[in-house]
Amino acid sequence: MRVEPIKVTVYRAPTAGRRYLSKRAAVRAEARALMERKYPTERGDETDGWHHWHWSEDPRLALVYDRLVRMLSRAMATGAKGAANA
């Protein structure tokens, strides 16, 4: 047996800074990274009773995330450059 190099389509999520083997995983990671950039996680401390906040806890922002995933997926299908920056 020997090791053979193969050519595989790999998708890169630039904001997330990683490569993914599936388009869906790359799009979702990119959307998640964009949401984290816009709405950073707030970590609590002992003085406020360890309360924290994450964008996924807000139902409206969860809808924004879903729309962003759709937008990025469609932009990728049409080959649009810089769709995430629009």
C-alpha positions as CSV (number, residue, x, y, z in Angstrom):
1,M,0.0,0.0,0.0
2,R,1.1,3.5,-0.6
3,V,-0.2,7.0,0.2
4,E,-1.6,8.8,-2.8
5,P,-2.3,12.5,-3.1
6,I,-5.9,13.3,-4.3
7,K,-7.5,16.5,-5.4
8,V,-10.5,17.5,-3.2
9,T,-12.7,20.6,-3.2
10,V,-12.1,22.4,0.1
11,Y,-14.1,25.4,1.2
12,R,-12.5,28.2,3.1
13,A,-14.3,30.4,5.6
14,P,-12.1,33.5,5.7
15,T,-13.6,35.2,8.8
16,A,-13.6,31.9,10.7
17,G,-10.1,31.3,9.5
18,R,-10.5,27.6,8.7
19,R,-11.1,25.2,5.8
20,Y,-14.0,22.8,5.5
21,L,-14.8,19.8,3.4
22,S,-18.4,20.7,2.9
23,K,-20.0,23.9,1.6
24,R,-22.6,23.8,4.3
25,A,-20.1,23.7,7.1
26,A,-18.1,26.5,5.6
27,V,-21.1,28.7,5.1
28,R,-22.4,28.1,8.6
29,A,-18.9,28.7,10.2
30,E,-18.5,32.0,8.2
31,A,-22.0,33.2,9.3
32,R,-21.2,32.3,12.9
33,A,-17.9,34.2,12.7
34,L,-19.6,37.2,11.2
35,M,-22.2,37.2,14.0
36,E,-19.5,36.8,16.6
37,R,-17.7,39.8,15.2
38,K,-20.9,42.0,15.1
39,Y,-22.3,40.7,18.5
40,P,-19.5,39.6,20.7
41,T,-20.1,37.3,23.6
42,E,-20.4,39.0,27.0
43,R,-18.9,36.9,29.7
44,G,-20.1,37.5,33.3
45,D,-18.1,37.6,36.4
46,E,-18.8,37.0,40.1
47,T,-20.0,40.5,40.8
48,D,-23.0,40.1,38.4
49,G,-23.8,36.5,39.4
50,W,-22.0,35.0,36.4
51,H,-24.5,36.2,33.9
52,H,-23.5,36.0,30.3
53,W,-24.9,36.8,26.9
54,H,-24.5,35.1,23.4
55,W,-26.2,36.2,20.2
56,S,-27.8,32.7,19.8
57,E,-29.9,33.2,22.9
58,D,-31.8,36.0,21.2
59,P,-34.6,34.6,18.9
60,R,-34.3,37.6,16.5
61,L,-30.6,37.2,16.1
62,A,-31.0,33.5,15.5
63,L,-33.2,34.5,12.5
64,V,-30.6,36.9,11.4
65,Y,-28.1,34.0,11.5
66,D,-30.4,31.9,9.4
67,R,-30.8,34.6,6.8
68,L,-27.1,35.2,6.7
69,V,-26.5,31.5,6.1
70,R,-28.9,31.6,3.2
71,M,-27.4,34.8,1.8
72,L,-23.8,33.4,1.9
73,S,-25.0,30.1,0.4
74,R,-26.7,31.9,-2.5
75,A,-23.7,34.2,-3.0
76,M,-21.5,31.2,-3.2
77,A,-23.7,29.5,-5.7
78,T,-23.7,32.6,-8.0
79,G,-20.0,33.2,-7.5
80,A,-20.4,36.7,-6.1
81,K,-17.2,38.1,-4.6
82,G,-17.4,39.9,-1.3
83,A,-20.9,39.0,-0.5
84,A,-20.2,38.9,3.2
85,N,-19.0,42.5,3.1
86,A,-22.2,43.8,1.5
